[in-house]
Structure formats: C-alpha cells, structure tokens
C-alpha cells in the first residue's frame, strides 16, 4: 500500500525524478523568452509537449517557482525606495554603501534574495531564474495561482503510444469558448404573415422581366410588319413583269 506517498514514480528513482523536473521546468521557463531569429525557436513560446503523467507532476513544481517570484516583487519594490542609481566604484556609490540607507535597502531586499536562491536551488539554471523573476513574476503579479494549464493531445507518442499533453503558461492566447446563440422564437401568426408576404413577392413579376417581355413583343410585331411590306413589294414587281 502507498500510504502517505503522493505523486507518480514515473519509472525513476527520487534523484532521477528531481533532475527530470528540473530540466523540464527550465525548458518551459526558458521558452518564454526566445529569439525569433533562432532556427530552433519554439513555435509557441511558453509551451512544451510531454506525456500526460509528466505534465501533471510538473505543474505543481513550476507553479511553486512562480509563487516565489510573485512574492519577491513586493520586497523588490519596497527596496527600490532606498536604492541608488550610482555606478559601483564611484564616490557616490561608496558614500551610499556606508550610509544608513544601504542598511535599510539591505533589510528590504533580503527576502527577495532568499526567494531567488531557493529558486536557483531547484532549477540550477541562472537564465531560467532571471526569466522567472523578471518576466513571469510581472505577468502573474495579480493572479493568485493557476499559472499553467495542461491540455491533452489527440496524437499519441510514437514508439510506445503514450498519451501526450502540452503544458503552457496562461495569460496569453487564452482559450475562449463561444456559446451558440439560442434560435429566435417567432409567433405562429407572425410566421404565417411572413410566409404569405414572401409567396406574394415570388408570384409578383419583376419590373425588369416585364419590360423585357414587352420589348420582345414589340420587336416581334415590328418584324411581322416588315415581312408584310416585303411581300407586297415582291407582288407588285411580279405584276409589272406580267404586264410587260
């Protein structure tokens, strides 16, 4: 029995699982900030494809890291009140470093540094930590949890037919479900009137067709008159020839 043993083993021991989640989380976070000119850049930033079981286990691991980054923003903003814009190894910086303002800045920034060190201990990737605390923390600053989603894919993995899924950060390209509008309800009397009106319009001849028919009749009458005149002229010529 697996009492008090949560999570999936995934066919690996504890150290192997930690290393796998560390690499997958680093790949997911680093895919947020990619170079568009890179030939190996992902099609959709902030998304990776893996098996369904791994995606479900990776989700709480990543969301714990994003929560650390969110909590550090408050301390970073508080410390910015006591920070200086002077460059290092300058007289202004050295005077600020020895003043009481530096002590206040140091105490205010200490929790943010602690969160960053905890995140680095889990990821062991400085680039991923920078992206986590600079971009993802600001994106999810007002979102209290639920930073990722897992979406099942219809295609199975080649080789073992494993069920695949994608895990991605929310907040961009959110899926919006559209509801179908209910059909309009029409009274029987109104429907009957509309049907009668449509039938009357269909039975009524169009102006263009009536004009075309009238023109055709006029042309036919004109053609008949011309034929009669030609016949009369021919008969008159024949009579003249007979008299001669």
HELIX and SHEET records of a PDB file:
HELIX    1   1 UNK A   14  UNK A   30  1                                  17    
HELIX    2   2 UNK A   52  UNK A   79  1                                  28    
HELIX    3   3 UNK A   91  UNK A   97  1                                   7    
HELIX    4   4 UNK A  100  UNK A  123  1                                  24    
HELIX    5   5 UNK A  126  UNK A  131  1                                   6    
HELIX    6   6 UNK A  132  UNK A  136  3                                   5    
HELIX    7   7 UNK A  137  UNK A  139  1                                   3    
HELIX    8   8 UNK A  188  UNK A  203  1                                  16    
HELIX    9   9 UNK A  207  UNK A  243  1                                  37    
SHEET    1   A 3 UNK A  47  UNK A  51  0                                        
SHEET    2   A 3 UNK A 163  UNK A 169 -1                                        
SHEET    3   A 3 UNK A 148  UNK A 156 -1                                        
END                                                                             
